[in-house]
Amino acid sequence: MTAARLLGTVCGVGYLRPAPGTWGSLAALPLVWVLHALGGFPLLAIATVAVFFGGLWATRVMTTGAEDHDPSEIVIDEVAGQFIALWAISYPSWAHGIEITALWPGWVAGFLLFRLFDITKPGPVGWADRRNDAMGVMLDDVIAGILAGIGVLILAGISHGVLGL
């Protein structure tokens, strides 16, 4: 297996069926926990940038000359997007000394919202997906991750009464 295929499929996770994108998102969860445990939010942020650019490279290599610009086995984009969705719990955990596993509702919400936005592709997520290139493959998940992170923050605000509701 080539380096691009190893990275693009997240060590073969992208070959799991059904729903390889969901498997890719699930694979991101323990990675977030390990990265956060080792270096807090800063390490997760650095890893997210590395995953994005590594995924962009791997996607370009894997799709060169192919008709399908976004084959289902490429799931590194889901990892990048899921990382971003979970910034919404990693940063407060790191900044306030809260054990990240104590924020388990945020993990669940971040996962579910990310999958919802990645699958339904609302607004800017769909725009990025329609680019039909490697950047679009990565960017639609980045945007879905941002939307999911905002959703997690809103739900946390409602749950903790911060929004006055």
ZIRAKA-V765187 format. One record per residue. OMEGA is omega in whole degrees, 0 to 359 (* if undefined). D_LAST is the distance of its C-alpha to the last C-alpha in Angstrom with 2 decimals. Layout:
omega=OMEGA d_last=D_LAST
omega=OMEGA d_last=D_LAST
This chain:
omega=181 d_last=52.25
omega=179 d_last=51.84
omega=180 d_last=49.41
omega=180 d_last=47.49
omega=178 d_last=47.25
omega=179 d_last=46.29
omega=184 d_last=43.43
omega=180 d_last=42.39
omega=182 d_last=42.26
omega=178 d_last=40.75
omega=176 d_last=43.88
omega=180 d_last=44.29
omega=181 d_last=40.78
omega=178 d_last=40.83
omega=178 d_last=43.67
omega=180 d_last=41.67
omega=354 d_last=41.16
omega=173 d_last=39.26
omega=181 d_last=36.38
omega=178 d_last=37.60
omega=177 d_last=34.48
omega=176 d_last=32.38
omega=177 d_last=35.01
omega=177 d_last=34.84
omega=178 d_last=31.08
omega=179 d_last=31.60
omega=180 d_last=34.42
omega=186 d_last=32.15
omega=178 d_last=29.97
omega=177 d_last=32.71
omega=176 d_last=33.81
omega=182 d_last=30.42
omega=180 d_last=30.60
omega=181 d_last=34.22
omega=180 d_last=33.67
omega=181 d_last=30.70
omega=182 d_last=32.75
omega=186 d_last=35.74
omega=178 d_last=34.28
omega=181 d_last=30.51
omega=181 d_last=28.54
omega=180 d_last=31.58
omega=177 d_last=33.79
omega=179 d_last=31.29
omega=178 d_last=31.00
omega=179 d_last=34.82
omega=179 d_last=35.27
omega=178 d_last=32.95
omega=179 d_last=35.17
omega=179 d_last=38.25
omega=179 d_last=37.08
omega=183 d_last=36.32
omega=174 d_last=39.75
omega=178 d_last=41.54
omega=177 d_last=39.96
omega=178 d_last=40.95
omega=183 d_last=44.50
omega=180 d_last=44.65
omega=178 d_last=43.37
omega=181 d_last=45.94
omega=185 d_last=48.69
omega=184 d_last=47.78
omega=179 d_last=47.50
omega=179 d_last=50.49
omega=181 d_last=52.78
omega=176 d_last=50.58
omega=182 d_last=49.47
omega=181 d_last=46.07
omega=184 d_last=43.98
omega=180 d_last=41.24
omega=187 d_last=42.91
omega=181 d_last=40.67
omega=176 d_last=42.18
omega=182 d_last=40.72
omega=177 d_last=37.46
omega=177 d_last=37.32
omega=176 d_last=34.93
omega=178 d_last=32.45
omega=179 d_last=32.84
omega=180 d_last=32.09
omega=179 d_last=28.99
omega=175 d_last=27.71
omega=182 d_last=28.43
omega=179 d_last=26.29
omega=184 d_last=23.34
omega=170 d_last=23.57
omega=183 d_last=23.76
omega=174 d_last=19.96
omega=181 d_last=20.70
omega=182 d_last=24.17
omega=180 d_last=23.43
omega=178 d_last=20.81
omega=181 d_last=23.09
omega=185 d_last=26.10
omega=185 d_last=24.71
omega=177 d_last=23.33
omega=179 d_last=25.99
omega=176 d_last=23.87
omega=187 d_last=25.91
omega=179 d_last=24.88
omega=177 d_last=25.47
omega=180 d_last=22.80
omega=186 d_last=20.28
omega=177 d_last=21.55
omega=177 d_last=18.37
omega=176 d_last=18.44
omega=182 d_last=22.10
omega=180 d_last=21.52
omega=180 d_last=18.77
omega=178 d_last=20.96
omega=184 d_last=23.99
omega=179 d_last=22.69
omega=178 d_last=20.98
omega=180 d_last=24.14
omega=179 d_last=26.39
omega=182 d_last=24.48
omega=180 d_last=24.80
omega=182 d_last=28.33
omega=185 d_last=29.53
omega=177 d_last=28.05
omega=179 d_last=28.69
omega=172 d_last=26.36
omega=186 d_last=27.34
omega=177 d_last=28.52
omega=178 d_last=29.01
omega=178 d_last=31.52
omega=181 d_last=33.11
omega=181 d_last=33.87
omega=181 d_last=35.17
omega=177 d_last=37.54
omega=179 d_last=39.27
omega=174 d_last=41.54
omega=183 d_last=42.38
omega=178 d_last=41.56
omega=178 d_last=39.07
omega=178 d_last=37.21
omega=181 d_last=37.25
omega=188 d_last=35.55
omega=180 d_last=33.33
omega=179 d_last=31.57
omega=175 d_last=30.35
omega=181 d_last=29.39
omega=176 d_last=27.21
omega=178 d_last=25.77
omega=177 d_last=25.07
omega=179 d_last=23.31
omega=179 d_last=21.08
omega=178 d_last=20.42
omega=177 d_last=19.68
omega=177 d_last=17.11
omega=177 d_last=15.56
omega=179 d_last=15.68
omega=178 d_last=14.00
omega=179 d_last=11.05
omega=177 d_last=10.92
omega=178 d_last=11.44
omega=177 d_last=8.65
omega=182 d_last=6.18
omega=183 d_last=8.70
omega=177 d_last=9.10
omega=183 d_last=5.82
omega=184 d_last=7.53
omega=178 d_last=5.51
omega=181 d_last=3.80
omega=* d_last=0.00
